[in-house]
């Protein structure tokens, strides 16, 4: 009995790991490209343009091979724009920099950088489909949408005379989503976890990926100018907040699409 339970648990863990690996395909491809092009860092070669071409090619391949739907590509494009806008602001205030060369830059920010934010949305879209995600106890589109907008805008305003509202916003998410659960399928079993826990776990693993990305010169924080060092653990909270924005946005887009199809009397189609 115990051996059978252990075998099943191991099988479920392997299924979960495989599905997660597929969900992380685009983020993993970006990290791999960063590692491959790392020797070009500091040279006159336009490394960032090569990374941009690689990201575009990866998106074309994922779409053609059926690893990504057209709707998911639309979400990725939206997050590319949102991420690029945030990058332009953060670089302008000296939060970090892109020291390598590239012709396709906007105010010192390479266009490929938007794909790093889009990769978070890619992961969420893939997970939603592969794990058949459902959300219960949803607090409503208006409060969740306002929280997402507030978190995103706070990334800009906390460098000004306005106060940094990260912690109040995080507490607001915990309060509003305290009864919210995300349900997912692995194999033939259905599981659930509190939504805030999912945000924290994804934020932590993005922080791990961020350390790897800065190690291979994706970008550079001021304290890394004289040599690589760990990204401060406070960034886990920042990434967790970004995950919240991404998740709420994806959830709202999916709900709008679902409601539209219900109004038309047709089931939603994944395209």
C-alpha positions as CSV (number, residue, x, y, z in Angstrom):
1,X,0.0,0.0,0.0
2,X,2.7,2.4,1.0
3,X,4.8,1.4,-2.1
4,X,1.9,2.0,-4.4
5,X,1.2,5.4,-2.9
6,X,4.9,6.3,-3.3
7,X,4.9,5.1,-6.9
8,X,1.8,7.2,-7.7
9,X,3.3,10.3,-5.9
10,X,6.5,9.9,-7.9
11,X,4.5,9.5,-11.2
12,X,2.5,12.6,-10.4
13,X,5.6,14.6,-9.6
14,X,7.2,13.6,-12.9
15,X,4.0,14.5,-14.8
16,X,3.9,17.9,-13.0
17,X,7.6,18.5,-13.7
18,X,7.2,17.6,-17.4
19,X,4.2,19.9,-17.8
20,X,6.0,22.7,-16.0
21,X,9.0,22.2,-18.4
22,X,6.7,22.7,-21.4
23,X,5.1,25.8,-19.8
24,X,8.6,27.2,-19.3
25,X,9.7,26.6,-22.9
26,X,9.9,30.3,-23.9
27,X,11.5,31.6,-20.7
28,X,14.0,28.7,-20.9
29,X,14.8,29.5,-24.5
30,X,15.5,33.1,-23.5
31,X,17.9,32.0,-20.8
32,X,19.6,29.6,-23.1
33,X,20.1,32.4,-25.7
34,X,21.4,34.7,-23.0
35,X,23.9,32.1,-22.0
36,X,25.0,31.3,-25.6
37,X,25.6,35.0,-26.4
38,X,27.3,35.7,-23.1
39,X,30.8,35.7,-24.6
40,X,29.7,38.6,-26.8
41,X,29.0,40.7,-23.8
42,X,31.2,43.8,-23.8
43,X,32.1,43.5,-27.4
44,X,31.1,45.7,-30.3
45,X,28.8,43.0,-31.7
46,X,25.1,44.0,-31.4
47,X,24.3,41.2,-29.0
48,X,20.9,42.6,-28.1
49,X,19.7,42.5,-31.7
50,X,20.7,38.9,-32.0
51,X,18.6,38.2,-28.9
52,X,15.7,40.0,-30.4
53,X,15.9,38.0,-33.6
54,X,16.1,34.8,-31.5
55,X,13.0,35.7,-29.5
56,X,11.0,36.5,-32.6
57,X,12.1,33.2,-34.2
58,X,11.2,31.3,-31.1
59,X,7.7,32.8,-31.2
60,X,7.2,31.9,-34.8
61,X,8.3,28.3,-34.2
62,X,6.1,27.9,-31.1
63,X,3.1,29.2,-33.1
64,X,3.8,27.0,-36.2
65,X,4.5,23.9,-34.1
66,X,1.2,24.3,-32.1
67,X,3.0,24.9,-28.8
68,X,1.3,28.3,-28.6
69,X,-2.1,29.6,-29.7
70,X,-2.8,32.8,-31.5
71,X,-4.7,34.1,-28.4
72,X,-1.6,33.4,-26.3
73,X,0.6,35.3,-28.8
74,X,-1.7,38.3,-28.5
75,X,-1.3,38.2,-24.7
76,X,2.5,38.0,-25.1
77,X,2.4,41.0,-27.4
78,X,0.4,43.0,-24.8
79,X,3.0,42.2,-22.1
80,X,5.9,43.0,-24.3
81,X,4.6,46.5,-24.6
82,X,3.8,46.8,-20.9
83,X,7.3,45.4,-20.0
84,X,9.1,47.6,-22.5
85,X,7.4,50.7,-21.1
86,X,8.5,49.7,-17.6
87,X,12.0,49.0,-18.7
88,X,12.3,52.5,-20.3
89,X,11.3,54.1,-17.1
90,X,13.5,51.9,-14.9
91,X,16.6,52.5,-17.0
92,X,15.9,56.2,-17.1
93,X,16.0,56.4,-13.3
94,X,19.1,54.2,-13.0
95,X,17.5,51.1,-11.5
96,X,19.6,49.0,-14.0
97,X,21.2,49.3,-17.4
98,X,21.9,47.5,-20.6
99,X,25.6,48.0,-21.3
100,X,25.9,45.8,-24.4
101,X,25.5,46.9,-28.0
102,X,22.4,46.9,-30.2
103,X,20.8,49.0,-32.9
104,X,17.2,48.2,-31.9
105,X,17.0,50.2,-28.7
106,X,14.4,52.6,-27.4
107,X,15.9,55.2,-24.9
108,X,18.7,52.8,-24.1
109,X,16.5,49.8,-23.7
110,X,16.9,46.9,-26.2
111,X,13.6,45.7,-27.7
112,X,14.3,42.1,-26.7
113,X,13.9,43.0,-23.1
114,X,10.1,43.2,-23.5
115,X,10.1,39.5,-24.2
116,X,11.5,38.8,-20.7
117,X,8.3,40.2,-19.3
118,X,6.3,38.5,-22.0
119,X,7.9,35.2,-21.0
120,X,6.1,35.4,-17.7
121,X,2.8,35.8,-19.5
122,X,3.8,33.0,-21.8
123,X,4.3,30.7,-18.8
124,X,0.9,31.7,-17.3
125,X,-0.9,31.1,-20.6
126,X,0.8,27.8,-21.1
127,X,0.0,26.7,-17.5
128,X,-3.6,27.8,-17.8
129,X,-4.0,25.5,-20.8
130,X,-1.8,22.5,-19.8
131,X,-3.0,22.3,-16.2
132,X,-6.6,23.2,-17.1
133,X,-6.6,26.0,-14.5
134,X,-9.7,27.2,-12.9
135,X,-10.1,29.9,-10.3
136,X,-12.7,29.7,-7.5
137,X,-13.6,32.4,-5.0
138,X,-12.7,35.1,-7.6
139,X,-13.2,38.5,-5.9
140,X,-14.6,40.2,-8.9
141,X,-13.2,41.9,-12.0
142,X,-13.3,45.4,-10.6
143,X,-11.3,45.0,-7.4
144,X,-8.8,42.6,-9.0
145,X,-8.4,44.9,-12.0
146,X,-7.9,47.9,-9.8
147,X,-5.2,46.1,-7.8
148,X,-3.4,45.0,-11.0
149,X,-3.5,48.6,-12.3
150,X,-2.3,50.0,-8.9
151,X,0.6,47.5,-8.7
152,X,1.8,48.3,-12.3
153,X,1.5,52.1,-11.8
154,X,3.3,51.8,-8.5
155,X,6.4,50.5,-10.3
156,X,6.5,54.0,-11.8
157,X,5.3,56.3,-9.0
158,X,7.5,55.0,-6.1
159,X,10.5,56.8,-7.7
160,X,8.7,60.2,-7.4
161,X,7.4,62.2,-4.5
162,X,4.6,59.7,-4.1
163,X,5.0,57.0,-1.5
164,X,5.9,53.4,-2.3
165,X,2.7,51.4,-2.0
166,X,4.1,47.9,-2.7
167,X,3.3,46.6,0.8
168,X,-0.2,48.1,1.1
169,X,-1.0,46.7,-2.4
170,X,0.4,43.3,-1.5
171,X,-1.7,43.3,1.7
172,X,-4.7,44.3,-0.5
173,X,-4.1,41.3,-2.7
174,X,-3.9,39.0,0.3
175,X,-7.2,40.5,1.7
176,X,-9.1,40.4,-1.6
177,X,-7.8,36.9,-2.7
178,X,-7.9,35.3,0.8
179,X,-10.6,32.9,-0.4
180,X,-9.4,32.5,-3.9
181,X,-8.1,29.1,-5.0
182,X,-6.4,28.0,-8.2
183,X,-7.4,24.5,-9.3
184,X,-5.2,22.5,-11.6
185,X,-5.0,19.0,-13.0
186,X,-2.0,16.6,-13.0
187,X,-2.6,13.3,-14.7
188,X,-6.0,12.1,-13.5
189,X,-6.0,14.1,-10.3
190,X,-7.3,17.5,-9.4
191,X,-5.4,19.8,-6.9
192,X,-5.9,23.3,-5.5
193,X,-3.8,25.9,-3.7
194,X,-4.3,29.4,-2.4
195,X,-3.8,31.9,-5.1
196,X,-1.4,34.1,-3.0
197,X,0.8,31.1,-2.5
198,X,1.0,30.5,-6.2
199,X,2.1,34.2,-6.7
200,X,4.8,33.8,-4.1
201,X,6.2,30.5,-5.5
202,X,6.3,31.9,-9.1
203,X,7.9,35.1,-7.9
204,X,10.6,33.1,-6.1
205,X,11.5,31.0,-9.2
206,X,11.6,34.2,-11.4
207,X,14.0,35.6,-8.9
208,X,16.2,32.5,-9.3
209,X,16.0,33.0,-13.1
210,X,16.9,36.7,-12.7
211,X,20.1,35.7,-10.9
212,X,21.0,33.4,-13.8
213,X,20.0,36.1,-16.3
214,X,22.2,38.8,-14.7
215,X,25.1,36.3,-14.4
216,X,25.1,36.0,-18.2
217,X,24.8,39.7,-18.8
218,X,21.1,40.1,-19.6
219,X,21.2,43.4,-17.8
220,X,23.1,44.9,-14.9
221,X,22.1,46.3,-11.5
222,X,24.3,49.2,-10.1
223,X,25.8,46.9,-7.5
224,X,26.9,44.5,-10.2
225,X,28.9,47.0,-12.1
226,X,32.3,45.9,-10.6
227,X,31.4,42.2,-10.8
228,X,28.4,39.9,-10.6
229,X,26.6,39.6,-7.2
230,X,23.3,38.1,-6.1
231,X,20.2,40.1,-6.9
232,X,18.7,41.3,-3.6
233,X,16.0,39.1,-2.1
234,X,13.7,42.1,-2.0
235,X,13.2,41.5,-5.7
236,X,11.3,38.3,-4.9
237,X,8.5,40.6,-3.7
238,X,8.7,42.8,-6.8
239,X,8.5,39.8,-9.1
240,X,5.6,38.4,-7.0
241,X,3.8,41.7,-7.6
242,X,4.5,41.5,-11.4
243,X,3.2,37.9,-11.4
244,X,0.0,39.3,-9.8
245,X,-0.4,41.8,-12.5
246,X,0.3,39.2,-15.2
247,X,-2.1,36.6,-13.7
248,X,-5.0,39.1,-13.1
249,X,-4.6,40.4,-16.6
250,X,-4.6,37.0,-18.2
251,X,-7.6,35.9,-16.0
252,X,-9.5,39.1,-17.0
253,X,-8.8,38.5,-20.7
254,X,-9.9,34.9,-20.5
255,X,-13.1,35.9,-18.6
256,X,-14.0,38.6,-21.1
257,X,-13.5,36.1,-23.9
258,X,-15.6,33.4,-22.1
259,X,-18.4,35.9,-21.4
260,X,-18.4,37.0,-25.0
261,X,-18.8,33.5,-26.2
262,X,-21.5,32.8,-23.7
263,X,-23.4,35.8,-25.0
264,X,-23.1,34.4,-28.5
265,X,-24.1,30.9,-27.4
266,X,-20.9,29.3,-28.6
267,X,-18.1,27.6,-26.6
268,X,-14.7,29.4,-26.5
269,X,-12.1,28.2,-28.9
270,X,-8.4,28.1,-28.1
271,X,-6.7,29.7,-31.0
